[in-house]
Amino acid sequence: MPAPIRLRELIRTIRTARTQAEEREMIQKECAAIRSSFREEDNTYRCRNVAKLLYMHMLGYPAHFGQLECLKLIASQKFTDKRIGYLGAMLLLDERQDVHLLMTNCIKNDLNHSTQYVQGLALCTLGCMGSSEMCRDLAGEVEKLLKTSNSYLRKKAALCAVHVIRKVPELMEMFLPATKNLLNEKNHGVLHTSVVLLTEMCERSPDMLAHFRKLVPQLVRILKNLIMSGYSPEHDVSGISDPFLQVRILRLLRILGRNDDDSSEAMNDILAQVATNTETSKNVGNAILYETVLTIMDIKSESGLRVLAINILGRFLLNNDKNIRYVALTSLLKTVQTDHNAVQRHRSTIVDCLKDLDVSIKRRAMELSFALVNGNNVRGMMKELLYFLDSCEPEFKADCASGIFLAAEKYAPSKRWHIDTIMRVLTTAGSYVRDDAVPNLIQLITNSVEMHAYTVQRLYKAILGDYSQQPLVQVASWCIGEYGDLLVSGQCEEEEPIQVTEDEVLDILESVLISNMSASVTRGYALTAIMKLSTRFTCTVNRIKKVVSIYGSSIDVELQQRAVEYNALFKKYDHMRPALLERMPVMEKVTTNGPAEIVQTNGETETAVLETKPPPSGLQPANQANDLLDLLGGSDITPVIPTAPTSKPATAGGELLDLLGDLNLTGIPSITAYNKNGLKIDFTFERSNTNPSVTVITIQASNSTELDMTDFVFQAAVPKTFQLQLLSPSSSVIPAFNSGTITQVIKVLNPQKQQLRMRIKLTYNHKGSAMQDLAEVNNFPPQSWQ
C-alpha cells in the first residue's frame, strides 16, 4: 500500500478546493484511505493519519472513528506518537464517552514517566478532559508532581489540580499541604498557576478562604515587586511587567478582602500604588486598572480609595476604545448606589455617552443616567433624557419612557413640571409607553386642581391633526371630556388662552372617532368625552345626541354598548344625567388592586400588597382577595376582617401619598434581598426629608442566566404597623447576562420606627416554565427604619 500523503500536502490540497462540494469530496476520499489504513493496523503511518484526522475535525467533519487510534498512540513508547495521541484525546474524547476511561492507566504510567515532557502531556490531558472518576484515581499522582522541584511540571500540575477540584471538590484538602510553598516560587509560570489554584480553592470553600487570608501580605509583596521592578524582557508586555500575573493576583486579593476588615486594610496601600503607577496609554495598563477598580469596590476599602477608583472609571469614559467605555459604564452602574456622590462628578461625561453610536454603550449610559437622577439635578437630567428619547432608536424608547415616568414621579419639583414632562414623553414616544401610563397621568391631572385649565389647553393643542400617539389622544380625550368647559371659557392663566368654540372641540373628538389610527380603546375615550360634554356645553347638546345615537349601531361591540347606554341616559334617565356625568373627584392612590385584605401568620397580622399592574377587566374582588392571600403562601393563612372603619385606612393611605417631598440621600447601605436561580433582587434606600417616617426603597432585579425572564411580577407584604405602597415597575422583562435591570419603587410608612420586615413573592417565566418563590427579608439596615 502506498504511503499516505503528509499533513501539509492535505492542507494544501484542501485549500485549492473552489467549492464546498469539491472540499467535501476531497475529505471523503482521504477519510476512506485513513479508514483502510486503520483496518490494516498500519503502525508506521498511524501518527500521520491521526494528525490529518484532527485537521479534518477542526474543519467540522466527523472524526469519531479515530478515537481508539488515539488510545493506541498514547500507549506507544515514542514521544511523537504520544504527543499526537494525547492531542487527539483532548479533541475527540470527553467524559460522556466511556472509551475515555481506557486511557486512565496510560495517563497514570505517563505521570510517573522519567521524561518531564511525557509527564507534561499526561497532565495537560487530565486537566483538559479528565472525568470525575479519572480525577479520583489520579489525584495522588497530581499532588506528588505539585511538590516536585521541577518548575515545568509544577505549573502544569497546579492547573491540573484546578480541574480536579472542579470535578471532585472533596479532594481539595489533599492539595492543601502542597500549596504552602507555591507562592515562594520565583518562576512566573508556577506563580501564575499557583494563584489560579488558590483562587479556585477560595471560591469553592469558606474554610479555605479563611485559611488563605494569612497569605495577603505575601501576595501584596509579590504585586509590589512586579510594579516596582525594572524592565524584564521575558515577562514585559507593552512596558508592563507580567500583566497576566498582576491581574490574577488582584482577583485573588478581591476574594480574600471581601467582607474582611484586616485583609482589606493590608491591601489598601498596594491598590493605591497600582492605581496611580500603572501606565494608561496601552490596553494592557487599562486591563490592570480595571481589575484594580473591581478589587477596590469589592473589598472594605477606604473612602478615598473608592473615589480614586471611580475617577479611573471616569477617565475610561473618555477613552476612544468602545470596550473600555462599556466596561466603565457597567462598573459605574454597579457602584452608583454605594458611591453616589463620587459618580455624580462624572455626570456630564456619562450624559455625553448617550450620543455614542454604539447601542450597547447607549443602553448602559441610559441606565446609569437614570440612576444618577435626584432632586437636585432632576430638571437638567430630564432635559437630556427627553432629548435622548426624541432621537434614540425605537428599541430604547420603551425603557427610556418608563425611566422618565419613574424619575418624574419620584423627584418632580412641581406638578406643572411633572405634567409637562409626562406630556412631552407621550408626544415624543406615546406608542412605546406602558399600559399604566394613561391612568397614572389622568390621576396626576385630576389631583392637580389648579392645573386643569392649563393641562386641557396643552393637550388640545397637542392632538390637533395628529392622532398617531394613542396614549396621548386617550389622555387628551379624557381631559377634554372632564374640563371642556374650562377650555372653551379660556380660563388658562399659566399661558395665553386660546379661543375655542364648542363645535371645534366636538370636531376634534369626532375626528378621533372616525380616524383610522384610533384604536378601539381610544374611540371609547372619545365617545365618553363627547357624552360628558353634554353637561358642560350648552349649545351643542343636540349634536352630541346625534353622534351618540349613530354609534348605537357600531360594529365595535364595546363602542356600541357605550352608545346604547348613553342613549338611555338621554331618553329614560335624563334627569340623572348631570349627576352621573359630573366632574371626577380628586383620586386617591390605593396600594392594592382590589379590596384591602388583612392576613395573619404566626400570630402576627400583616398587610398584603399586590403589584400595581391593572387587573383584567373581568377580575372580581373575590379573586383579587384570593390573590392577596396567595401572596403569603398556603392554607395556614387565615383572613381577618378589619374592625376599624374603612375611612381610616384611606386617610392613612392619603398621608402616605403626600410624602413626595425631597428625599434625603443618607448613605444607607444597600442589601441583597434575594439571590437564587440567576435572579438577584437588590434594595437601595432613601429617607424623606418632609417625613422621616417614610422610607423609599428602590428594588433592582437583574438576571445572570443566558435567557430573559419574562412576565416578572414583584409582590410584597409588611406587618400591620407599617403601610406600604408599590409603584409601577420599569418593565416586566429582565434581560439575560445582567445586561439590564428592572427597577421598582416601594414606599414604606413606619410611624412607630419599628424594625422593618418584609415578605416578598416573585413570579416570572423562564426557559418556558412558570417560576414562583417566596422569601423573607429581615436584614434591613438600621438606618432605613430608625
C-alpha positions in Angstrom: 0.0 0.0 0.0 1.5 3.4 -1.0 2.5 5.8 1.8 -0.3 8.3 2.7 0.1 11.9 1.9 1.6 14.2 4.5 -0.5 16.6 6.6 1.0 19.7 4.8 0.1 18.2 1.4 -3.5 17.5 2.6 -3.9 21.1 3.8 -2.5 22.4 0.5 -4.9 20.2 -1.5 -8.0 21.2 0.6 -7.2 24.9 0.2 -7.3 24.5 -3.6 -11.0 23.5 -3.5 -13.1 26.1 -5.1 -16.5 24.9 -3.8 -17.8 23.3 -0.7 -18.8 20.2 -2.6 -15.3 19.9 -4.0 -13.8 20.2 -0.5 -16.3 17.6 0.8 -15.3 15.2 -1.9 -11.6 15.5 -1.1 -12.3 15.0 2.6 -14.4 11.9 2.0 -11.7 10.4 -0.2 -9.0 11.0 2.3 -11.2 9.6 5.2 -11.7 6.4 3.2 -7.9 6.0 2.8 -7.4 6.6 6.5 -10.1 4.0 7.5 -8.4 1.5 5.3 -5.0 2.2 7.0 -6.6 1.8 10.4 -8.2 -1.5 9.4 -4.8 -2.9 8.3 -3.3 -1.9 11.7 -0.6 0.2 9.9 1.6 1.3 12.9 4.1 3.1 10.6 1.7 5.9 9.5 -0.9 5.8 12.3 0.5 9.1 13.8 0.3 10.8 10.4 -3.2 9.6 9.8 -4.5 10.7 13.2 -2.9 14.2 12.7 -4.8 14.5 9.3 -8.0 13.4 11.0 -7.6 16.0 13.7 -7.3 18.7 11.0 -10.5 17.5 9.4 -12.1 17.6 12.8 -11.1 21.2 13.1 -12.8 21.9 9.8 -16.0 20.5 11.2 -16.0 17.0 9.6 -16.8 13.8 11.6 -13.7 12.1 13.0 -15.0 9.9 15.8 -13.7 6.7 14.1 -10.2 7.8 15.2 -10.8 7.7 18.9 -9.4 4.2 19.5 -6.4 5.0 17.3 -5.6 7.9 19.7 -5.5 5.4 22.6 -3.1 3.2 20.6 -0.8 6.2 20.0 -0.9 7.1 23.7 0.2 3.6 24.6 3.2 3.9 22.2 6.7 4.4 23.6 7.6 7.1 21.0 7.1 10.7 22.2 5.9 11.9 18.7 3.2 9.3 18.9 2.2 10.2 22.4 2.0 13.9 21.5 -0.5 13.3 18.7 -2.4 10.7 20.7 -2.9 13.0 23.7 -3.8 15.9 21.4 -6.4 13.6 19.7 -7.8 12.5 23.0 -8.3 16.1 24.1 -10.1 17.0 20.9 -12.1 13.8 20.2 -12.9 12.4 23.6 -14.8 13.7 26.6 -16.3 12.3 29.8 -19.6 11.5 28.2 -17.9 8.6 26.2 -16.9 5.5 28.1 -13.9 5.0 25.9 -12.0 7.7 27.7 -11.8 5.5 30.8 -9.5 3.2 28.8 -6.7 5.7 28.9 -6.7 6.1 32.7 -3.9 3.5 33.2 -1.8 5.0 30.4 -2.1 8.5 32.0 -1.1 7.1 35.3 2.0 5.5 33.8 3.0 8.6 32.0 2.5 10.7 35.1 5.3 8.6 36.6 7.4 8.7 33.4 11.1 9.6 33.6 10.8 12.3 30.9 9.2 15.6 32.0 7.7 16.2 28.6 5.7 13.0 28.7 4.6 13.8 32.2 3.5 17.3 30.9 1.4 15.7 28.1 -0.4 13.5 30.7 -1.0 16.4 33.0 -2.4 18.6 30.1 -4.8 15.8 29.0 -6.1 15.1 32.5 -6.5 18.8 33.2 -8.4 19.2 29.9 -10.9 16.3 29.7 -10.5 14.2 32.9 -13.8 12.9 34.3 -14.6 12.7 38.0 -13.6 9.0 38.0 -10.3 9.7 36.4 -9.6 12.6 38.8 -10.3 10.5 41.8 -7.9 7.8 40.5 -5.1 10.1 39.6 -5.3 12.9 42.2 -2.5 11.3 44.2 -0.1 11.5 41.2 -1.0 15.1 40.5 -0.4 16.0 44.2 3.1 14.4 44.1 4.0 16.4 40.9 2.8 19.6 42.6 5.5 19.1 45.2 8.3 18.4 42.8 11.2 20.9 42.3 10.7 20.9 38.5 9.0 24.2 37.7 7.9 22.9 34.3 5.9 20.1 36.0 4.7 22.2 38.9 2.9 24.8 36.8 1.2 22.1 34.8 0.3 20.1 37.9 -1.2 23.3 39.5 -3.5 23.8 36.5 -4.4 20.1 36.6 -5.2 20.3 40.3 -7.7 23.2 39.4 -9.5 20.8 37.1 -9.5 18.0 39.7 -11.0 20.4 42.3 -13.7 21.5 39.9 -14.7 17.9 39.2 -14.3 16.5 42.7 -14.4 19.3 45.3 -14.0 17.0 48.2 -10.4 16.3 47.1 -9.5 19.9 47.8 -7.9 19.2 51.2 -5.4 16.8 49.5 -3.7 19.7 47.8 -3.6 22.0 50.8 -0.1 20.9 52.1 1.3 21.3 48.6 0.1 25.0 48.4 2.3 26.1 51.3 5.4 26.9 49.3 3.9 27.7 46.0 3.9 31.5 46.4 7.7 31.3 47.3 8.4 30.2 43.7 10.5 32.6 41.6 9.3 31.2 38.3 6.4 33.3 37.0 4.7 30.4 35.3 4.5 28.5 38.6 3.5 31.6 40.5 0.7 32.3 38.0 -0.8 28.9 38.1 -0.4 28.8 41.9 -2.5 32.0 42.2 -5.1 30.3 39.9 -5.2 27.3 42.1 -5.6 29.3 45.3 -8.3 31.4 43.7 -10.3 28.2 42.8 -9.9 26.8 46.3 -11.0 30.1 48.0 -14.1 30.4 45.7 -15.2 26.9 46.5 -14.7 26.7 50.2 -15.2 29.2 53.0 -12.8 27.3 55.2 -10.1 27.6 52.5 -10.8 31.3 52.2 -10.3 31.8 55.9 -7.1 29.7 55.8 -5.5 31.6 52.9 -6.3 35.1 54.3 -2.9 34.9 56.1 -1.2 35.0 52.7 -2.4 38.5 51.9 0.9 40.2 53.0 2.8 37.8 50.8 0.6 38.5 47.8 1.0 42.2 48.4 4.8 41.8 48.4 4.7 39.9 45.1 2.5 42.5 43.5 4.7 45.3 44.8 7.8 43.7 43.3 6.0 43.4 40.0 5.1 47.0 39.7 8.4 48.3 41.1 10.7 46.0 39.2 12.6 47.2 36.2 12.4 46.1 32.6 12.3 42.3 32.2 12.2 41.2 28.6 10.9 37.7 29.5 7.7 39.0 31.1 7.3 42.5 29.7 4.1 43.3 27.7 4.0 46.9 26.4 6.3 48.2 29.1 4.4 46.5 32.0 5.9 43.6 33.9 3.8 40.4 33.6 0.3 41.9 33.5 -1.3 38.5 33.4 0.1 37.7 36.9 -0.8 41.1 38.2 -4.5 40.6 37.1 -4.6 37.1 38.7 -3.2 38.5 42.0 -5.7 41.3 42.0 -8.5 38.9 41.5 -7.3 36.7 44.4 -6.9 39.8 46.6 -10.5 40.7 45.8 -11.8 37.4 47.0 -9.6 37.4 50.2 -10.5 41.0 51.1 -14.3 40.7 50.6 -16.1 41.2 54.0 -12.8 41.2 55.9 -11.5 44.4 57.5 -8.0 43.2 58.3 -7.3 41.8 54.9 -8.8 44.9 53.2 -6.6 47.2 55.4 -3.5 45.2 54.4 -4.0 45.7 50.7 -5.2 49.3 50.6 -1.7 50.8 50.1 -0.7 48.4 47.2 -4.0 49.0 45.4 -3.4 52.8 45.6 0.1 52.2 44.2 -1.2 50.1 41.3 -3.9 52.6 40.6 -1.5 55.6 40.4 1.6 54.0 38.9 0.1 51.9 36.0 0.5 53.3 32.5 -2.8 54.0 30.9 -1.8 54.7 27.3 -1.9 51.0 26.4 -4.7 48.5 26.7 -2.5 46.3 29.0 -2.4 49.0 31.6 -6.2 49.6 31.3 -6.8 45.9 32.0 -4.8 46.1 35.2 -6.5 49.3 36.2 -10.0 47.7 35.6 -9.1 44.8 37.8 -7.8 47.2 40.5 -11.1 49.1 40.4 -13.1 45.9 40.8 -11.0 44.9 43.7 -11.3 48.3 45.4 -15.1 48.3 45.0 -15.5 44.7 46.3 -13.4 44.9 49.5 -13.8 47.1 52.5 -11.6 49.9 51.2 -11.1 53.4 52.4 -13.4 56.1 51.0 -10.5 58.0 49.3 -9.5 54.8 47.5 -13.1 54.3 46.3 -13.2 57.9 44.9 -9.9 57.2 43.1 -11.4 54.0 41.6 -14.4 55.9 40.3 -12.2 58.6 38.9 -10.3 55.9 37.0 -13.6 54.7 35.5 -14.4 58.4 34.7 -11.1 58.5 32.7 -12.1 55.3 30.9 -15.3 57.1 29.7 -13.0 59.4 27.7 -11.1 56.6 26.0 -11.5 56.0 22.3 -11.9 52.3 22.7 -15.6 51.3 22.9 -14.9 48.2 25.0 -13.2 50.3 27.7 -16.1 52.8 27.7 -18.6 50.0 28.0 -16.9 48.3 31.0 -16.6 51.7 32.7 -20.3 52.4 32.4 -21.1 48.9 33.6 -18.8 49.2 36.6 -20.2 52.7 37.5 -23.7 51.3 37.3 -22.8 48.7 39.9 -21.2 51.3 42.3 -23.7 54.2 41.9 -25.8 53.1 44.8 -22.9 52.9 47.3 -20.8 55.9 46.0 -23.5 58.1 44.5 -21.7 61.5 45.1 -18.5 60.3 43.6 -20.2 59.0 40.4 -22.2 62.3 40.2 -19.0 64.2 39.5 -18.8 62.4 36.1 -22.4 63.1 35.2 -21.7 65.3 32.2 -19.3 62.6 30.7 -22.0 59.9 31.3 -24.6 62.0 29.6 -22.3 62.5 26.6 -22.2 58.7 26.2 -26.0 58.9 25.3 -24.8 60.3 21.9 -22.5 57.4 21.3 -23.1 55.4 18.1 -22.7 52.1 19.8 -26.1 50.8 21.0 -24.6 48.8 23.9 -22.9 52.0 25.3 -26.1 54.0 24.8 -28.1 51.5 26.8 -25.6 51.4 29.7 -25.4 55.2 29.7 -29.2 55.5 29.7 -29.4 53.1 32.7 -26.7 55.0 34.6 -28.2 58.4 33.8 -31.5 57.3 35.4 -29.6 56.0 38.5 -28.0 59.5 38.8 -31.2 61.4 38.9 -32.1 63.0 42.2 -34.0 66.0 43.5 -31.1 68.4 42.8 -30.5 67.6 39.2 -33.8 66.3 38.0 -34.5 69.3 35.7 -31.2 69.1 33.8 -31.1 65.3 33.6 -34.7 65.1 32.4 -33.9 67.6 29.7 -31.0 65.5 28.4 -33.0 62.3 28.7 -36.0 63.8 26.9 -33.6 64.9 24.1 -32.3 61.3 24.0 -35.9 59.9 23.9 -36.6 62.1 20.9 -33.6 60.9 18.9 -32.9 57.4 20.1 -33.6 54.1 18.2 -37.1 52.5 18.7 -35.7 49.7 20.9 -34.7 52.3 23.5 -37.9 54.3 23.7 -39.9 51.9 25.9 -37.3 51.7 28.6 -36.4 55.3 28.4 -40.1 56.4 28.7 -40.6 54.1 31.7 -37.4 55.5 33.4 -38.6 59.1 32.9 -42.0 58.3 34.3 -40.5 56.8 37.5 -37.9 59.6 37.9 -40.6 62.3 37.4 -42.9 60.7 39.9 -40.1 60.4 42.5 -38.4 63.8 42.1 -40.8 66.2 40.4 -40.1 69.7 41.7 -43.7 70.9 40.9 -46.9 69.5 39.5 -46.7 71.6 36.4 -43.2 70.3 35.6 -44.4 66.8 36.2 -47.4 67.2 33.9 -45.3 68.9 31.2 -42.7 66.1 31.4 -45.2 63.3 31.0 -46.9 65.1 28.1 -43.6 65.6 26.4 -42.9 61.8 26.7 -46.4 61.0 25.3 -45.9 63.4 22.4 -42.5 62.0 21.6 -42.9 58.3 22.3 -46.5 57.7 23.1 -46.7 54.4 21.2 -43.9 52.9 23.4 -45.2 53.7 26.9 -46.5 51.1 29.3 -50.3 50.5 29.6 -50.5 52.1 33.0 -49.1 55.5 31.7 -52.6 56.7 30.7 -54.4 56.1 34.1 -51.3 57.4 36.0 -51.3 60.7 34.1 -55.1 61.0 34.4 -54.8 60.6 38.1 -52.0 63.2 38.3 -54.0 65.7 36.3 -57.2 65.1 38.4 -55.3 65.7 41.6 -53.7 68.9 40.3 -56.9 71.0 40.6 -55.2 74.4 39.9 -53.6 73.0 36.6 -56.8 71.8 35.0 -57.3 74.7 32.6 -53.6 74.7 31.6 -53.5 71.0 31.1 -56.6 70.7 28.9 -55.4 73.6 26.7 -51.9 72.0 26.3 -53.5 68.6 25.4 -56.0 70.1 23.0 -53.1 71.8 21.1 -51.0 68.6 21.2 -53.6 66.5 19.3 -54.7 69.0 16.7 -54.5 67.0 13.4 -52.2 64.3 14.9 -53.7 61.1 16.3 -50.7 58.9 15.9 -49.7 58.8 19.6 -52.7 56.8 21.0 -51.9 57.2 24.7 -51.7 61.0 24.3 -55.0 61.0 22.4 -56.6 59.0 25.2 -55.5 61.3 27.9 -56.5 64.4 25.8 -59.9 62.9 25.2 -60.5 62.2 28.9 -59.3 65.7 29.9 -61.4 67.5 27.2 -64.5 65.5 28.4 -63.8 66.5 32.0 -62.7 70.1 31.6 -64.0 71.1 28.2 -65.9 74.0 29.7 -62.6 75.4 31.0 -61.1 75.1 27.5 -64.0 77.0 25.9 -64.1 79.7 28.5 -60.4 80.4 28.2 -59.6 80.4 31.9 -55.9 79.4 31.5 -53.6 81.7 33.5 -50.3 79.9 33.0 -50.1 80.7 29.3 -52.1 82.8 26.8 -55.6 81.2 26.5 -56.8 80.1 23.0 -60.2 80.9 21.5 -62.1 77.6 21.0 -65.8 77.1 20.3 -67.9 74.2 21.4 -68.2 73.0 17.8 -64.4 73.0 17.3 -64.0 70.8 20.4 -66.6 68.3 19.2 -64.9 68.3 15.7 -61.7 67.1 17.3 -63.4 64.3 19.3 -65.4 63.2 16.2 -62.2 63.1 14.2 -60.7 60.8 16.8 -63.8 58.6 16.5 -63.5 58.2 12.7 -59.7 58.2 12.4 -58.2 55.0 11.0 -55.3 55.4 13.5 -57.6 55.3 16.5 -57.7 52.0 18.5 -61.0 50.7 19.9 -59.9 51.9 23.4 -59.2 55.4 22.1 -62.7 55.6 20.4 -64.2 54.6 23.8 -62.4 57.5 25.5 -63.6 59.9 22.8 -67.2 58.8 22.9 -67.3 59.0 26.7 -65.8 62.5 26.4 -68.4 63.6 24.0 -71.1 62.3 26.4 -69.6 64.2 29.3 -69.6 67.4 27.3 -73.4 67.2 27.1 -73.5 68.5 30.7 -70.6 71.0 30.2 -71.7 72.6 26.9 -75.0 74.4 26.3 -75.3 75.0 22.6 -74.3 71.6 21.1 -76.4 69.1 23.1 -78.5 68.1 20.0 -75.3 67.4 18.0 -74.0 65.3 20.9 -77.3 63.3 20.9 -76.9 62.7 17.2 -73.3 61.4 17.5 -74.2 59.1 20.3 -77.2 57.6 18.5 -75.1 56.9 15.4 -72.7 54.7 17.3 -75.5 52.7 18.8 -75.2 50.5 15.7 -71.4 50.4 15.6 -69.8 47.1 14.6 -67.4 47.6 17.6 -69.3 45.9 20.4 -67.6 47.9 23.2 -68.4 51.2 21.4 -72.0 50.0 20.6 -72.6 49.2 24.3 -71.4 52.6 25.4 -73.5 54.4 22.9 -76.7 52.4 23.7 -76.2 53.1 27.5 -75.6 56.8 26.8 -78.7 57.0 24.6 -80.7 55.5 27.5 -79.4 58.3 29.7 -80.7 60.9 27.2 -84.1 59.3 27.0 -85.1 57.5 30.2 -82.8 59.0 32.8 -82.2 62.5 31.5 -82.9 63.9 35.0 -80.0 61.8 36.4 -77.5 62.7 33.6 -76.0 65.8 35.2 -75.3 64.0 38.4 -73.9 60.9 36.7 -71.6 62.9 34.4 -70.4 65.5 36.9 -66.6 66.1 37.2 -64.5 63.4 38.7 -63.4 64.0 42.3 -59.8 64.0 43.4 -58.5 60.5 43.2 -56.7 58.7 46.0 -53.9 56.3 45.2 -54.6 52.9 46.6 -52.0 50.3 47.5 -53.9 47.3 46.2 -55.7 46.4 43.1 -58.8 45.2 45.0 -60.3 45.3 48.5 -57.6 45.6 51.2 -57.1 42.3 52.9 -55.5 41.6 56.2 -53.9 38.2 56.7 -52.5 36.6 59.8 -49.3 34.5 60.1 -47.7 33.1 63.2 -50.0 35.2 65.4 -48.9 38.4 63.7 -51.1 40.4 61.4 -49.7 41.5 58.1 -51.0 43.8 55.3 -50.6 42.2 51.8 -49.9 44.5 48.9 -50.1 43.4 45.2 -48.2 44.8 42.3 -49.6 47.9 40.7 -50.3 46.4 37.3 -54.0 46.9 36.4 -56.1 43.7 36.8 -58.1 42.2 33.9 -61.5 43.8 33.5 -63.3 40.5 34.3 -61.4 40.0 37.6 -63.8 40.0 40.6 -62.9 41.3 44.0 -63.1 37.8 45.4 -60.5 36.6 43.0 -58.3 39.6 44.0 -58.7 38.7 47.6 -57.6 35.2 46.9 -54.5 36.5 45.0 -53.7 38.6 48.1 -53.9 35.6 50.3 -51.8 33.6 47.9 -49.0 36.1 48.4 -48.2 34.7 51.8 -48.5 31.0 51.0 -50.7 28.1 51.8 -53.8 27.2 53.7 -52.5 28.1 57.1 -53.1 31.8 56.4 -56.4 32.9 57.9 -58.1 36.1 56.6 -59.0 38.6 59.4 -61.8 41.1 58.8 -60.7 44.5 60.0 -63.0 46.1 62.6 -61.7 49.6 62.0 -63.9 51.9 59.8 -63.0 52.0 56.2 -62.2 55.6 56.2 -59.3 55.2 58.5 -57.1 53.2 56.1 -57.9 55.5 53.3 -56.8 58.5 55.3 -53.6 56.8 56.3 -53.0 55.9 52.6 -53.6 59.6 51.7 -51.0 60.6 54.3 -48.5 58.2 52.6 -49.1 59.7 49.2 -48.4 63.2 50.5 -44.9 62.2 51.4 -43.4 63.1 48.0 -41.0 65.8 49.2 -37.3 66.0 48.6 -35.5 62.8 49.6 -32.5 62.7 51.9 -29.6 60.6 50.5 -28.3 59.5 53.8 -25.8 56.8 52.6 -27.9 53.9 53.8 -26.1 50.7 52.7 -27.9 48.6 50.1 -28.8 44.9 50.7 -29.4 41.9 48.5 -32.9 40.7 49.3 -32.9 37.7 47.1 -30.3 35.8 45.0 -31.4 32.4 43.6 -31.5 30.7 40.2 -29.8 33.6 38.5 -32.3 36.2 39.8 -30.9 38.8 42.1 -33.0 41.5 43.9 -31.2 44.4 45.4 -32.7 47.0 47.8 -31.4 50.6 48.0 -32.8 53.1 50.5 -33.6 56.8 50.8 -35.3 58.8 53.6 -37.8 61.6 53.1 -36.9 65.0 54.4 -40.5 66.0 54.8 -41.5 63.0 56.8 -38.7 60.9 58.5 -41.2 58.0 58.9 -41.1 57.3 55.2 -38.5 55.0 53.7 -38.3 54.9 49.9 -36.9 51.5 48.7 -35.8 51.1 45.1 -35.6 47.4 44.0 -33.3 46.4 41.2 -33.8 43.0 39.6 -31.1 41.5 37.5 -30.8 38.2 35.6 -27.4 36.4 35.2 -28.8 33.5 33.2 -28.5 33.1 29.5 -32.2 33.6 28.8 -34.5 36.6 29.5 -37.0 36.3 32.4 -40.4 37.5 31.2 -43.7 38.4 32.9 -41.8 39.4 36.1 -44.1 40.4 39.0 -42.8 41.6 42.4 -45.2 41.4 45.4 -44.6 42.3 49.0 -46.2 42.2 52.4 -45.4 44.0 55.7 -46.7 43.9 59.3 -49.8 45.8 60.0 -47.9 48.5 61.9 -46.5 49.6 58.5 -48.1 51.0 55.4 -46.7 50.0 52.0 -47.1 51.5 48.5 -45.8 49.8 45.4 -45.3 51.9 42.3 -45.2 50.6 38.8 -42.1 48.6 37.7 -40.0 49.9 34.8 -40.6 46.7 32.8 -41.8 43.1 33.0 -38.7 41.6 31.2 -35.4 41.1 32.9 -32.7 40.8 30.2 -30.2 37.9 30.3 -26.5 38.1 31.1 -27.0 41.1 33.6 -27.4 43.3 30.5 -30.2 45.3 32.2 -32.3 45.7 35.3 -35.9 46.2 36.3 -36.5 48.9 38.9 -39.5 49.5 41.1 -40.1 51.9 43.9 -41.6 50.9 47.3 -42.7 53.5 49.9 -43.0 52.3 53.5 -44.6 54.4 56.2 -43.2 53.4 59.6 -44.6 55.9 62.1 -43.6 53.8 65.2 -40.0 53.4 64.0 -40.1 49.6 64.4 -37.6 47.2 62.8 -38.6 46.7 59.2 -39.5 43.2 58.0 -40.9 42.2 54.6 -42.2 39.1 52.9 -41.8 39.0 49.1 -43.3 36.9 46.3 -41.7 36.6 42.9 -43.3 35.2 39.8 -41.9 35.1 36.3 -41.5 32.9 33.2 -38.0 31.4 32.4 -37.0 28.8 29.9 -40.6 28.1 29.1 -41.6 27.4 32.7 -43.6 29.5 35.2 -41.4 30.2 38.3 -42.6 31.3 41.7 -40.8 31.8 45.0 -41.4 33.3 48.5 -38.7 34.9 50.6 -38.4 36.8 53.9 -36.3 39.9 54.1 -35.2 40.6 57.7 -31.7 42.2 57.2 -32.8 45.8 56.6 -30.1 48.2 57.8 -31.0 50.1 61.0 -30.6 53.5 59.1 -33.6 52.5 56.9 -36.1 52.4 59.8 -34.6 54.1 62.9 
